[in-house]
Amino acid sequence: MTAHVSVKDEGFLLTGFLSKQRAAFLNDGPPSAAARRADLLKLKHALVKRRTAFEAAVSKDFGYRSAYETRIMEITPVIQMINYLRSNLTKWMRPERRRVALHFRPGRTRVIYQPLGVIGIISPWNYPISLALTPLATAIAAGNRAILKPSELTPATSELLRSVLREIFPEEQVAVVTGGPEIGAAFARLPFDHLVFTGSTSVGRSVMKEAADNLVPVTLELGGKSPVLIGPDADIEAAATSVAFGKLANSGQTCIAPDYVLVPEKDAAAFVASFDATARKFYPQGAADRNYSSIINAKHYNRVLKLIDDAKQKGAKVIEVADNGGAETRKLAPVIVLNVTDDMAIMQQEIFGPALPVMTYRTIDDAIGYINRKPRPLALYYFGQNGEDRQKVLTRTTSGNVTVNDTLMHYVQNDIPFGGIGMSGMGAYHGHEGFKSLSHAKGVFEQSRWNLGWLLHPPFSKTTDVVIRYFQR
Ligand code: NAD
């Protein structure tokens, strides 16, 4: 197989893979815990062995991305997740005993966690290793087979994923198909047992429509505008450092990157100064810095520039932290955008780039109100020490996840669910929830030989009335 296969070839492969995997699944039955652990170990070893190749492939796809960024943001979290899945899956696989009402005893109930079968995985370009391999590892932990369709915008990484996965898994177990929207749409129309999609909200909407024809359940890991709310008593310097890290990693091309900041009026100047100073400290060479990533392609580079330009035209003040590297390297320097208003595109669309709108608020209720007038975000970041304010933010806003007093870090807490809500997604993975979302929780009731069922059997009589009255009391 070469990188230049046609849509028709890949579509053909796709249906072939699905039927092969389903047949193998039915034939072999669910894999044992030992087999799943061994498969996960194979995946981990393959990733470790090829990590420099992965770092190089991602950098090639982006134009430039530091190997450290790929190590910290992608490879290490996948390895940690694999370790976590391996340590927990035996426990999660155990059938769970449930309570039986007195009148059904001595019958017994339990829940069996069964693999669903074949999982379809569609992944995006921004973290092309981890957003392909984390769902895959979860699918394997839950005993499934999987077909992956990585992004067409990262061809080198997608090809590497294909060759590495092909080396370690037979295609009846794990397969990869490559291609763009057309293949993606064909993929989403297949009768998988579950589809995990990570990508934009707009494509997520079509994926759900495409999957609906076969009633394929979907997990949608989408994007949106994740706010940072800086409380009145926050340590401004510490908050600005965390926001700079979360916003500028991968040049802002992170689904859970802080999209915009809400800061008390009194702290705005200090926050802006601290963010600016931290950005310069993190990236002393500005956009040219060797630790600063390129924007994935010219379309996205121009899209972010346009968002900044539109804001400027409509009266925003733009503070440039450094000079841009230019269109050729697609290195877009961080900018802070002040005086933004809701009619600016930058406050309507997910930014997905290194531009940070900073807005001010008077009371914490005003800030919460602003967040709640927008679609529910994927992540929310709160900075502050006051327990009452923190509690209010946690209970009065609804977002996929929250990190308090830092950014991004909920993503690498393996034991909590990760996912969006509303426009930012549906369903979750990571944690026990990930295993459950790719398993079928089958409730089983086992009737005992001696039971009271006969009390409800026809022909009905006065005794039936007594029994019914008893249960309706
Ligand atoms: P995208 O939606 O453009 O593409 C994602 C994947 O879907 C790609 O593999 C693409 O080929 C495929 N695709 C395109 N059209 C399709 C169709 N009609 N049917 C089925 N598949 C189709 O997203 P992207 O630009 O690759 O990624 C950026 C977006 O993803 C951002 O919005 C970001 O917030 C979001 N994201 C979310 C998470 C998360 O975990 N929630 C993680 C990373 C990125």
Residues whose N, C-alpha, C, O or C-beta is under 5 A from the ligand:
A	BS01	NAD	I122 S123 P124 W125 K149 P150 S151 E152 G179 G180 P181 G184 A185 A188 T198 G199 S200 T201 V203 S206 V207 E221 L222 G223 G224 C255 S424
